Amino acid sequence: MTLDREAHVLFFLRHLRKLPEPYAGQDHHRVVLLFFCVHGLAILGELDRIDKKPIIDWVYSLQVHPDRRDKTINALDCGFRGSPWMGNLFGQKPKEYESTTYDVAHIASTYAALAILRTLGDNFGRVNKQAILGSLRKLQNPVTGGFVASSLGTEEDLRFVFCACAISHMLNDWSGVDRDGVVRYVNACVTYEGGLGMNPGLEAQGGVTFCGIASIVLCGRLAQVNFSLQKLVHWLVFRQQHGFQGRTNKDPDSCYAFWNGATLQMLGFHNLVDITTCRAFILSCQFPHGGGIAKFPNSFPDVMHAYYSLAWLSIAGERGLLSLETKLQVPLPKKA
């Protein structure tokens, strides 16, 4: 079985132009869906097939700026919102922005927006870096070290810790993150199985295990973890059942090839993956009628599973795919 590369290119291009109806419930974080489309094309080496400027301008239109009347009014809210659901004027100048009660940034949207801009070659010239870093500081719990997603208040978990660390790495400024707190929170999320849970005391899961380890790697603090990396590697390797399962006793799911495989790569143990059987599982999840990759064989595809499947295939050395900057889960720039 082979990777139907051109079909997947067309799949991402279609979704970039118009999202099908099943995505309607995810419109509040449309920039995350854009993240998958842009990086799907990037990893396939096909970004030249899109007009980058309108995408960059649209992403910038999602930026939540300090209030023009008094920047302290929304000092905790800055970054990027998930979509234009609040009805903000497109192209509004930052100095004209006036905040409203629920118009706040979300940490995952800020991560996705910055990653898109970076991948499309933008220099962050219009990013209000200090406003974002100021908001990050307020999203971290000084006691646990965890992060919430927005100033409106959410649960704190490892997904948001990863977003904070990735944002800091891309902005090349860690003043918004207490890295010792990050280490403390990640250490607290380790389970008896050896993997990491979403929060302390929860079941180990592949996606949040990636988030925790990537956060530690981005912080440069891998030597400071107080849990057994050998036990973690053992847990990750035993999640492979042809493809990878996300949790013990669950069915394999295409996206966990990336989450688990990428974590093993960051730890230097991806050689323990049975690449042949995992690749066969991923390719069996390809949708034959229009491209894309589903979570299971004989299912409908979506942009998230399609991208993460390609991301793992890149790690595994699939020909025709760009190399991956694993700790940020985005492709490295295409060589000229």
MONOR-V474495 format. One record per backbone hydrogen bond with DSSP energy under -0.5 kcal/mol. CO is the residue of the C=O (numbers start at 1). NH is the residue of the N-H. E is the energy in kcal/mol with one decimal. If there is no record, write none. Layout:
<<CO:NH:E> <CO:NH:E>>
This chain:
<<2:4:-0.6> <3:5:-1.9> <4:8:-1.7> <5:9:-2.0> <6:10:-2.4> <7:11:-1.9> <8:12:-2.2> <9:13:-2.3> <10:14:-2.5> <11:15:-1.9> <12:16:-2.0> <13:17:-1.6> <14:18:-2.5> <20:23:-1.9> <21:24:-2.5> <23:26:-2.4> <24:27:-1.6> <26:29:-1.9> <27:30:-1.5> <29:32:-1.3> <29:33:-1.2> <30:34:-2.3> <31:35:-1.8> <32:36:-1.6> <33:37:-1.8> <34:38:-3.0> <35:39:-2.3> <36:40:-1.9> <37:41:-2.1> <38:42:-2.2> <39:43:-2.6> <40:44:-1.1> <41:46:-3.0> <42:45:-1.6> <43:322:-2.6> <46:49:-1.6> <47:50:-1.6> <50:52:-0.8> <51:55:-0.7> <52:56:-2.6> <53:57:-2.8> <54:58:-2.1> <55:59:-2.5> <56:60:-2.4> <57:61:-1.5> <59:62:-1.6> <60:63:-1.7> <62:81:-2.8> <63:65:-0.7> <64:79:-1.4> <70:73:-2.2> <72:75:-0.8> <74:77:-1.8> <77:105:-2.4> <79:64:-2.9> <80:106:-2.1> <82:31:-2.6> <84:87:-2.1> <89:92:-1.5> <93:96:-2.1> <94:97:-1.3> <97:68:-2.9> <100:103:-1.2> <102:104:-1.6> <106:110:-2.4> <107:111:-2.1> <108:112:-2.6> <109:113:-2.8> <110:114:-2.4> <111:115:-2.3> <112:116:-2.4> <113:117:-2.5> <114:118:-2.5> <115:119:-2.5> <116:120:-2.3> <117:122:-2.7> <118:121:-1.3> <124:127:-1.4> <127:129:-1.8> <128:132:-2.0> <129:133:-2.6> <130:134:-2.3> <131:135:-1.8> <132:136:-2.4> <133:137:-1.8> <134:138:-0.9> <135:138:-0.6> <135:139:-0.9> <136:139:-1.1> <136:140:-0.9> <139:148:-2.0> <140:142:-0.6> <141:145:-2.4> <146:141:-3.3> <147:157:-1.3> <149:107:-2.5> <150:153:-1.5> <157:160:-0.7> <157:161:-1.3> <158:162:-2.4> <159:163:-2.0> <160:164:-2.2> <161:165:-2.2> <162:166:-3.0> <163:167:-2.7> <164:168:-2.1> <165:169:-2.2> <166:170:-2.6> <167:171:-2.3> <168:172:-0.7> <168:173:-2.1> <169:172:-0.6> <174:177:-1.6> <177:179:-1.0> <178:182:-1.7> <179:183:-2.2> <180:184:-2.1> <181:185:-2.4> <182:186:-2.7> <183:187:-2.6> <184:188:-1.5> <185:189:-0.9> <186:189:-1.1> <187:190:-1.0> <189:197:-2.7> <191:194:-1.1> <195:191:-2.7> <196:205:-2.4> <198:158:-1.5> <199:202:-2.0> <203:198:-0.5> <205:209:-1.8> <206:210:-2.1> <207:211:-1.9> <208:212:-2.5> <209:213:-2.5> <210:214:-3.3> <211:215:-1.9> <212:216:-2.0> <213:217:-2.5> <214:218:-3.0> <215:219:-2.1> <216:220:-0.8> <216:221:-2.5> <217:220:-0.8> <221:224:-2.1> <222:225:-1.2> <227:229:-0.7> <228:232:-1.8> <229:233:-2.7> <230:234:-2.2> <231:235:-2.3> <232:236:-2.5> <233:237:-2.8> <234:238:-2.0> <236:239:-1.5> <237:240:-1.6> <239:241:-0.6> <239:245:-2.6> <241:243:-1.7> <243:241:-4.1> <244:253:-2.7> <246:206:-2.1> <247:250:-1.5> <253:256:-1.6> <254:257:-1.3> <254:258:-0.5> <255:258:-0.8> <255:259:-1.8> <256:260:-2.3> <256:261:-0.6> <257:261:-1.4> <258:262:-3.7> <259:263:-1.2> <260:264:-2.2> <261:265:-2.2> <262:266:-2.5> <263:267:-1.6> <264:268:-0.5> <264:269:-3.4> <265:268:-1.2> <269:272:-1.8> <270:273:-1.9> <273:275:-1.5> <274:278:-2.0> <275:279:-3.0> <276:280:-1.9> <277:281:-1.9> <278:282:-2.5> <279:283:-2.7> <280:284:-1.6> <281:285:-0.7> <282:285:-1.3> <283:286:-1.3> <284:298:-0.6> <285:294:-2.7> <286:288:-0.6> <287:291:-1.2> <288:290:-0.5> <292:287:-2.7> <293:302:-1.2> <295:254:-2.1> <296:299:-0.8> <302:306:-2.2> <303:307:-2.2> <304:308:-2.4> <305:309:-1.9> <306:310:-1.9> <307:311:-2.6> <308:312:-2.0> <309:313:-2.2> <310:314:-2.2> <311:315:-1.8> <312:316:-2.5> <313:318:-2.8> <314:317:-1.5> <318:321:-1.1> <323:332:-2.8> <324:326:-1.3> <325:328:-1.8> <325:329:-0.9> <325:330:-1.2> <326:329:-0.9> <330:325:-3.3>>
